[in-house]
Amino acid sequence: MKRALVSVSDKTNLVPFVKGLEEHGYEIVSTGGTKKALDEAGIKTISIEDVTHFPEILNGRVKTLNPYVHGGLLARRDLPEHMKTLEDLSITPIDLVCVNLYPFKETILKSGVELADAIENIDIGGPSMVRSAAKNYQSVTIVTDINDYDQVLTEIEENGDTTAETKAKLGAKAFRTTAAYDALISQYLTAQVGLEDPEKLTLTYDLKETMRYGENSHQRAWLYEDALPKSFSILEAEQLHGKKLSYNNIKDADEALRCVREFDEPTVVAMKHMNPCGIGRGDSLEVAWDRAYEADSVSIFGGVIALNRKVDLATAEKMRKIFLEIIVAPGFDDDAFAVLAKKKNIRLLQVDFDQKDEPTKDEVVSVMGGLLMQDQDTLKEDCHDWEVVTDVKPTEDQLKAMMFAWKAVKHAKSNAIVVANNERTLGVGEGQPNRIDSLKIAVKHAGDLVEGSVLASDAFFPFDDCVKYAGEHGVKAIVQPGGSVRDQDSIDMANKLGIAMVTTGVRHFRH
């Protein structure tokens, strides 16, 4: 008779699975709550204490850490000396292990969870059994995922055992399971002690989707989500309409969501190729849309739109007139949704904006051979803390416009320049290898509206040429980080042209 050891926290579909094992000649060894559930279902079980000849101790902390368990798991069936040892010590081989681990993740996701509760939900015996079984996967079937129950039972019904290929795949999955489990614990405890630069970085993500392709059609791609998901994210958005998001869609939508998070008043962000092509704000969402559209009515075509208010009918009627890839919002009025859903190829995503200020995760970027990690750029700033460095002082209206432009420039690729007024971006120049070219692009987009505008630069001016060009084209106020060895040249040029200039002391590169 074959022997299965069953000990699970998640008992979903457990009874039919174990009944199937019993029907095909397995005797069942079980522990604690699992044994109780199986006994109540009429399944005959052997208590773990009857196997280990030792009582469960320390409130259940020690019950399966025993040679009668691990010897039965680790013995190689192809080595006579191993099997002789089992016989001499009266250890019964264990042929199948079904284990899922204490709910550590579910515990730490609870609001107000105490450290002591988290620690009590760190499984020790479970991962030990999983690892022992997985090490000996040639002989032992290790089941850690309820989604594998059906396949395992089917193979046992057809062959009397799982195939060698399935055993190998389940063994690999078992080690992924324990690795992810330990990674989550290490992340949590590292955060508890406040260590920001551990000598080992342990991250764990769950596969959310295998994508059709990546950035280009010849590239394969997979979407993984953080094991501790964030509510305010594209990955947690509810897709209300449209086909699946592509790799590029997700990147654009993520950047649009990051950008619109900056603004409190009704705001619309139009994102194209991960750069804002138009940002508008107003007393209503419709007005904000009009202004974002006017900012660049050409580039917005095929863009990704993020709005920080529920979409109403008036705004929806205007958005439906052009081709848009994605609309992201806190929600859609019924009549607004009905209008937009008539467009087959548009994706409509609903995101929980109530969580937009939840603590952010570190930002991780891959490089060949490794990765870079940094804090997200979510710095909150007050324009009244900026330093006025010119003879001309900015007006209160100019300060408000500069703060708007400053929030916008954070989300354009450096070198980044935003020309704006208090209502919308007028021109955005981004991603150029030198700042003056970005400025020229922004000014060109602004056209005649550049007269009286404000300008934001994501980093300092290395020379006075940008200030000179901006002033000659009508810019009246500039916000920039400062910090160049030639700052005074730019300040002098601003004074010469009657421009108000402030420095923030903080730059916002986005590479």
Order of alpha helices (4+ residues) and beta strands (2+ residues): beta-alpha-beta-alpha-beta-alpha-alpha-alpha-beta-alpha-alpha-alpha-beta-alpha-alpha-beta-beta-beta-alpha-beta-beta-alpha-beta-alpha-beta-alpha-beta-beta-beta-beta-alpha-beta-beta-alpha-beta-alpha-beta-alpha-beta
